[in-house]
Amino acid sequence: MENVEWTLSSSHEGFRCALQYLFTEDENSLFTGSATWYPNERWGFNLYGRYEFETSQVEEIGVWLQHNWDCIAMRLTVGIEPGYTNDAGVKEDDDWSISITGWLTDFVPNSILEEDNR
């Protein structure tokens, strides 16, 4: 068996949670998690993260905030890939990302659909 993937997801009245564990033959394993909350039809919040077991390292942590108008939606995403010391002993700095995405609500981009189909 080369790859094993376990996924658990649940949703309840505006709240959605997803956990995923990936394991490969070379003993590399990864855990991802995401929690999304829509308190109403206009606003959405998400917290996500990824942890790699081989190096015992948090690979990424992020959040997004989304607002929906009648025909337009906007999402602000902020994420960080924490710094680490590589195998050669060189310290890598934190890598921050910030993005603003907008779309027409009747034409949701595929990248948004993969994260959340609202």
C-alpha positions in Angstrom: 0.0 0.0 0.0 1.5 3.3 -1.0 -0.8 6.0 0.4 -3.4 5.9 3.1 -5.8 8.8 3.6 -8.4 9.1 6.4 -10.9 11.9 6.3 -13.5 12.9 8.8 -15.9 15.7 8.2 -19.0 17.0 10.0 -21.4 19.9 9.6 -24.2 21.3 11.7 -26.3 24.4 11.1 -23.6 26.7 9.8 -20.6 25.0 11.4 -18.3 22.6 9.5 -15.2 20.7 10.7 -12.9 18.5 8.6 -9.9 16.5 9.8 -7.6 14.5 7.5 -4.7 12.2 8.1 -2.3 11.2 5.2 0.3 8.5 5.5 2.7 7.4 2.7 4.9 4.3 2.3 8.1 6.3 3.1 6.6 6.9 6.6 5.9 10.5 5.9 2.6 11.5 7.5 0.5 14.7 7.6 -2.5 15.9 9.6 -4.7 18.7 8.4 -7.7 20.3 10.0 -10.2 23.0 9.2 -13.2 24.6 11.0 -15.6 26.9 9.3 -18.5 28.8 10.9 -21.2 30.8 9.1 -23.1 32.7 11.8 -25.5 34.0 9.1 -25.7 34.1 5.3 -23.5 37.2 5.0 -20.4 36.2 7.1 -18.1 33.2 7.2 -15.0 32.5 9.3 -12.5 29.7 8.9 -9.4 28.4 10.8 -7.1 25.8 9.2 -3.8 24.1 9.8 -1.4 21.5 8.7 1.1 19.4 10.8 3.9 17.2 9.4 4.8 14.3 11.7 8.2 13.3 10.3 9.8 16.6 11.2 7.4 17.4 14.0 6.6 20.7 12.4 3.6 22.9 11.9 3.6 23.5 8.2 0.8 26.1 8.0 -1.8 27.9 10.0 -4.3 30.3 8.6 -7.6 32.0 8.8 -10.1 33.5 6.4 -13.0 36.0 6.7 -15.7 36.1 4.1 -18.5 38.5 3.4 -21.3 37.9 0.9 -23.4 40.6 -0.7 -26.3 39.9 -3.0 -24.1 39.1 -6.1 -20.5 39.5 -4.9 -18.5 37.8 -2.3 -15.1 38.8 -0.9 -12.6 36.7 1.2 -9.6 37.9 3.2 -7.1 35.1 3.9 -4.1 35.4 6.2 -1.7 32.5 6.6 1.7 31.7 8.0 4.2 28.9 7.4 6.3 29.0 10.5 10.1 29.2 10.2 12.3 26.2 10.9 15.9 25.1 10.8 16.7 22.9 7.8 18.9 19.8 7.7 22.0 22.0 6.9 21.4 24.0 10.1 20.2 27.1 8.2 17.3 28.9 9.9 14.4 29.6 7.5 12.2 32.6 8.3 8.4 32.6 8.7 6.5 32.9 5.4 3.4 35.1 5.7 0.7 35.3 3.0 -2.2 37.6 2.7 -4.8 37.5 -0.1 -8.1 39.1 -1.0 -10.3 37.2 -3.3 -13.6 38.4 -4.9 -16.1 36.6 -7.1 -19.6 36.8 -8.4 -21.7 34.5 -6.3 -23.3 32.8 -9.3 -19.8 32.0 -10.7 -17.8 30.7 -7.7 -14.1 29.9 -8.6 -13.0 26.3 -8.4 -10.4 27.1 -5.8 -13.2 28.4 -3.5 -15.4 25.4 -4.2 -12.6 23.1 -3.1 -12.3 24.8 0.3 -16.0 25.5 0.8 -19.0 25.2 -1.4 -21.0 28.1 0.0 
